[in-house]
Every structure is written in C-alpha cells, then in structure tokens.
Amino acid sequence: MKLIVFVLNREELLERVLEAYVEAGVNGATILDSEGMGHFLTYEVPLFADFKEFMKGNKPYNKTILSVVEDDDCIHRLRSILDEVCGGLSSPGTGILFTVPVDFAVGFVG
C-alpha cells in the first residue's frame, strides 16, 4: 500500500484533477486546503516581508490531496494523467506528487 500525496498549486484544476483520480482507479481521496511555506513566511513573519515582491505571481494557496492505494499500476496511470491535466508536473509551480509506503491502514476501500 502507498499514500499518494499531491500538492496542487493551481486550484482551478481541482475538478479535472479529481476526475483524473477516478480515471486512474483511485477510489477515494481527502482534500485539504494548504499554504506554501514561502507565502506564509512572506505574509505572516515580519522578518521576511521584503520577499513580497519576489512572491508576486505565485499562487498563495493550494490543495493537498491524500489517498491510500494498494495498486502501483494506478499510481503510474495517475501520474500520466495528472501530467497531462496540469501541463507537465516537472514545470515549476504546477504541483508536487509523491508516494509514501503505508505499513498499516484500516477503514478505506482500496
């Protein structure tokens, strides 16, 4: 089993991203509102206030999507579809996708 973590920087793509999850065979996910460290430091910590100009154009908020899956094949399908939907995950500012091994899980449909 693996935990798929996807930090989507372009919130306007959320609906299409969730469609990609379904298309890839991911049965469920949890969506969290999230904020990047750079934005938080720039706007909440006075010491870093001078970075506001540097942060212009960056999206202040994002969505973090968590899902536990048993099938490695669906991870590869999801990556391929997300790459297409988001315009290339290797492009800066698109998002971050990674997996973490899960040793134990209960209460989900894999």
N, C-alpha and C positions, 0 to 999 in steps of 0.2 A: 504494500500500500504506500501511496505517496500523497503528501499535501501539495497541491498546486497553489502557488501564490502568484497573483497577477496584479501589479500596481498599474492601473490605467491612468495615464496623465491627461487624456483627452476625454473628459466626461461625456461629451456629446456623442461618443461612440458606444456608450454603455449598452444601449439596446441591441445594437448589432453584435457586440462582444458576447452578450448573453445568448444570442441566437447561435453564435459560434460554439459556445459551450454545449448547447443542446445538439447541434450538428455533429460535434466530435464525440458525443456519447457520455458527456458528463451529466449525471442525474440531478445534481443539486449544488448550490454554492451559497456562501454567505457574503454579502456585500457590505463593506464598511466605508464610511466617509473617512478620508485621511488627508494629511497635510505633509508636505515635504519639509525636511529639516531646514533647508535654505530659506524657505518662505517664513517659517516660524522664527528663525533667528533674526531675519531682517526686520520683521514687523513687531516682534514681541520682546526682543532683547535690545535695549538701547545701545549697547556697545557695537552692534552690527548694523545700526540704522543707515550708515553710509552705503551699504550694499543695495539699497532700494533701486538705484539706477541700474545696477548690474542685473537685478532680478526682473526688470521690465521685459514683458513678452512671455515670461514663464507662467504656466498655469499655477495658480496658488493652491488649488485643491485637486484631489484625485480620488479615485475609488480603488479600494483594495478588495480583491475577490479571492476568497478562500474556498477550496474544495478538496475533499479526500476522494481518491480514486484507487481502484485495485488494478486497473489495466494500463500498462505502459503504452500500449498502442494508442489509447485515446489521448494521452499526453502529446504524442507526436502529431496526431491529427489536429489537436487543438492548437499546437504551436504553428502548424502550417496555415490553418485558417486565420488565426489571430495576426499572423504576419501579413496576410493579405488584407484583412479588415483594417488594420492600424497603419498600413502603408510602410511596413518594414520595422520589425521590433529592434533592429540594430540602429535605427535612426534616433538621434538624441531627442529627448522629450516625448517619446512615444509611450513608453512604459517599460516595466521590468517583469519578466516571467521567470520563475524558478520553482524547483520542487525540493521537498524535504522528506526523507524517509519517515514513515509512520510505523511504529512498532505495535501500537495497540489503538483500536478505535471501536466504539460501540455506539449504536443509535443512529446509524446512517445507512442508506441504501446504496451499495457500491455498484 
